[in-house]
């Protein structure tokens, strides 16, 4: 019996010795998780405009230049569609030049719409947070980029300007190592936007329930036709260093109001 135990121990040590070492995570300037709303309020035209806006941003020469001129010169990006559930549309992709950025844009264009349903933003944030863990990349900054055209409707009333479960999901994400959560809203309906008649002020909703971290900001595009320039401006800002808060600016029809707070960074 002792001989068998000794042999087993020897084989274990030999196996462990010859096993390949785990691959190191690839260093990048930014890990960016794009959480895009595909709930039922988006018709097929809206979805296409949103999808094409994301693709166009990564085909933009200015975006590519920002990526290439970063300290490391590369970023990692993943696109996730969310509604009642979540689906990875394009998995984590390393972008370091025009070719890889255009390839990511092509993958965005090719990805089908997986479903439609309610506005499950809380579940989307909760599901998105662990997607940074063991994803093969080690970013200087970890950023979640939320977009949508309505308030949380699955765990809170859509007419409630405050949603505690959504706030908890945001706080849990920040406490788990996410540096910043930003939001871009689409003013597509009468109840959610920045018009006087809207029940919910979208930018304030984002500030109070969704965004957080250094340099976080919440903005609004006036319609889906405005989404492409809005998301381009948003990603341009996310690629740069965080802007000290508070900050407010209007660019290309996109009104952005910022709210952020300092937080200790937790290692993954």
C-alpha positions in Angstrom: 0.0 0.0 0.0 2.8 2.4 0.9 4.5 1.6 -2.4 1.3 2.5 -4.3 0.9 5.7 -2.4 4.5 6.6 -3.1 4.0 5.9 -6.8 0.8 7.9 -6.9 2.6 10.9 -5.3 5.5 10.6 -7.7 3.1 10.6 -10.7 1.3 13.6 -9.3 4.5 15.6 -8.9 5.7 14.6 -12.4 2.3 15.5 -13.9 2.2 18.8 -12.2 5.8 19.5 -13.3 5.2 18.9 -16.9 1.8 20.6 -17.1 2.0 23.9 -19.1 1.8 27.0 -16.9 -1.4 28.9 -17.2 -1.4 31.6 -19.9 -0.8 35.1 -18.6 -3.5 37.6 -19.0 -2.9 40.1 -21.9 -2.3 43.6 -20.6 -4.5 46.3 -22.1 -5.3 49.9 -21.5 -9.0 49.3 -21.0 -11.5 46.4 -20.6 -14.8 47.7 -22.0 -18.1 45.8 -21.6 -20.8 47.2 -23.8 -24.3 46.4 -22.4 -26.9 47.2 -25.1 -30.6 47.2 -24.5 -32.7 45.0 -26.9 -35.9 45.1 -25.0 -39.3 45.1 -26.7 -39.5 48.9 -26.9 -36.8 48.7 -29.7 -38.3 47.8 -33.0 -36.2 46.3 -35.8 -35.3 49.7 -37.1 -34.2 50.9 -33.7 -32.1 47.8 -33.2 -30.4 48.2 -36.5 -29.6 51.9 -35.9 -28.2 51.0 -32.4 -26.2 48.0 -33.8 -24.8 50.0 -36.7 -23.9 52.8 -34.3 -21.7 50.5 -32.3 -20.1 49.1 -35.5 -19.4 52.6 -36.9 -17.7 53.7 -33.7 -15.1 51.0 -34.1 -14.6 51.8 -37.8 -13.8 55.4 -36.9 -10.2 56.4 -37.5 -10.2 58.6 -34.5 -11.2 55.7 -32.2 -8.5 53.5 -33.7 -5.9 56.3 -33.2 -6.9 56.7 -29.6 -6.5 53.0 -29.0 -3.1 52.8 -30.8 -1.8 55.8 -28.8 -2.7 54.5 -25.4 0.0 53.6 -22.9 -0.2 49.9 -23.9 -1.8 50.4 -27.3 -4.7 48.0 -27.1 -8.1 47.4 -25.5 -10.4 44.5 -24.9 -14.1 44.9 -25.7 -17.2 42.6 -25.4 -20.7 43.3 -26.6 -23.7 41.9 -24.6 -27.3 42.3 -25.5 -29.8 42.4 -22.6 -33.5 42.4 -22.0 -35.2 39.8 -19.7 -32.0 37.8 -20.1 -28.4 38.5 -21.4 -26.6 37.1 -24.4 -23.0 37.7 -25.5 -23.2 39.1 -29.0 -19.4 39.5 -29.6 -17.0 37.9 -27.0 -14.0 39.6 -25.5 -11.9 40.8 -28.4 -8.4 42.4 -28.5 -8.3 45.6 -30.5 -4.9 47.1 -31.2 -5.1 48.5 -34.8 -7.5 49.3 -37.7 -7.7 45.7 -38.8 -8.7 44.3 -35.4 -11.1 47.2 -34.8 -12.8 46.7 -38.2 -13.0 43.0 -37.5 -14.8 43.7 -34.2 -17.2 46.1 -36.0 -17.9 43.4 -38.6 -18.7 40.9 -35.8 -21.1 43.4 -34.3 -22.9 43.8 -37.6 -23.1 40.0 -38.1 -24.5 39.3 -34.6 -28.2 38.6 -34.6 -30.7 40.1 -32.1 -31.2 37.2 -29.6 -34.6 38.2 -28.0 -36.8 41.1 -26.8 -38.7 41.6 -23.6 -38.7 43.7 -20.5 -36.0 46.2 -19.4 -33.9 44.0 -17.0 -31.1 46.4 -16.4 -30.5 45.2 -12.9 -29.9 41.6 -14.1 -27.7 42.9 -16.9 -25.4 44.7 -14.5 -25.4 41.8 -12.2 -24.5 39.3 -15.0 -22.0 41.7 -16.6 -19.9 42.2 -13.5 -18.2 38.8 -13.3 -17.6 38.8 -17.1 -14.3 40.6 -16.4 -12.9 37.8 -14.3 -10.6 35.3 -16.0 -11.4 36.8 -19.4 -7.8 36.6 -20.6 -7.1 40.3 -20.2 -5.7 42.6 -17.5 -6.9 46.1 -18.0 -5.6 49.3 -16.5 -9.3 50.3 -16.2 -12.5 48.2 -16.2 -15.5 50.0 -17.6 -19.1 49.0 -18.1 -21.0 51.0 -20.8 -24.8 50.7 -20.5 -27.2 51.9 -23.2 -31.0 51.8 -23.3 -34.2 53.6 -23.9 -36.1 53.0 -20.7 -36.0 52.6 -17.0 -35.8 49.3 -15.1 -39.2 47.5 -15.5 -38.6 44.0 -14.2 -37.7 44.5 -10.5 -39.0 48.1 -10.2 -41.8 50.1 -11.6 -40.8 51.8 -14.8 -42.3 55.1 -13.4 -40.2 55.1 -10.3 -37.2 57.4 -10.5 -35.3 55.4 -7.9 -34.7 51.7 -8.1 -32.9 50.2 -5.1 -32.1 46.8 -6.6 -30.5 48.6 -9.6 -28.5 50.8 -7.2 -27.4 47.7 -5.4 -26.3 46.0 -8.6 -24.3 49.2 -9.4 -22.7 49.3 -6.0 -21.8 45.6 -6.1 -20.2 46.0 -9.5 -18.0 48.9 -8.2 -17.2 47.0 -5.0 -16.1 44.0 -7.1 -13.4 45.8 -9.0 -15.2 47.6 -11.8 -13.7 51.1 -12.1 -16.5 53.0 -13.8 -20.0 52.5 -15.1 -21.3 55.0 -17.7 -24.7 55.2 -19.4 -26.1 56.5 -22.6 -29.9 56.8 -22.9 -32.1 57.1 -26.0 -35.0 59.5 -25.7 -37.4 57.4 -27.8 -40.6 57.5 -25.8 -42.7 60.1 -24.0 -42.0 58.9 -20.5 -38.2 58.5 -20.5 -35.9 61.3 -21.7 -35.1 65.0 -21.1 -38.3 66.6 -22.3 -40.6 68.5 -19.8 -43.4 65.9 -20.3 -41.3 62.9 -19.5 -42.2 61.0 -16.4 -38.5 60.0 -15.8 -35.6 62.3 -16.4 -33.2 59.8 -18.1 -29.9 61.5 -17.3 -30.9 61.9 -13.6 -32.1 58.3 -13.6 -28.7 57.2 -14.8 -26.9 59.4 -12.2 -29.1 58.1 -9.3 -29.3 54.4 -10.2 -26.7 53.3 -12.7 -23.5 55.2 -13.1 -20.6 55.4 -10.6 -16.8 55.5 -10.3 -14.2 58.1 -11.2 -15.3 60.2 -14.1 -18.6 58.4 -14.5 -21.2 60.1 -16.8 -24.8 59.7 -17.9 -25.9 61.1 -21.2 -28.8 61.1 -23.7 -29.2 60.8 -27.5 -32.4 62.5 -28.7 -33.5 59.5 -30.9 -32.0 56.4 -32.5 -30.9 58.3 -35.5 -28.6 60.3 -33.1 -27.3 57.1 -31.5 -24.3 56.7 -33.8 -22.6 60.1 -33.1 -23.6 59.8 -29.4 -22.0 56.4 -28.8 -18.9 57.6 -30.8 -18.5 60.5 -28.5 -19.1 58.3 -25.5 -16.5 55.7 -26.4 -14.0 58.5 -27.3 -14.4 59.8 -23.8 -14.1 56.3 -22.2 -10.9 55.7 -24.1 -9.3 58.8 -22.5 -8.4 59.4 -18.8 -11.4 60.1 -16.5 -12.6 63.7 -16.5 -12.7 65.2 -13.1 -16.2 65.6 -11.8 -18.6 67.3 -11.8 -18.6 68.0 -15.6 -21.4 68.8 -18.1 -21.0 69.2 -21.8 -23.0 69.0 -25.0 -21.5 67.5 -28.1 -23.1 66.4 -31.4 -26.6 66.7 -29.9 -25.5 64.5 -26.9 -26.2 66.1 -23.5 -23.9 64.5 -20.9 -24.0 65.2 -17.2 -21.4 63.6 -15.0 -21.4 62.2 -11.5 -18.6 60.2 -10.0 -17.0 59.3 -6.8 -13.6 58.0 -5.7 -13.3 54.3 -4.9 -10.5 52.0 -4.0 -9.6 49.7 -6.8 -9.9 46.0 -6.0 -7.7 43.5 -7.9 -9.4 40.8 -9.9 
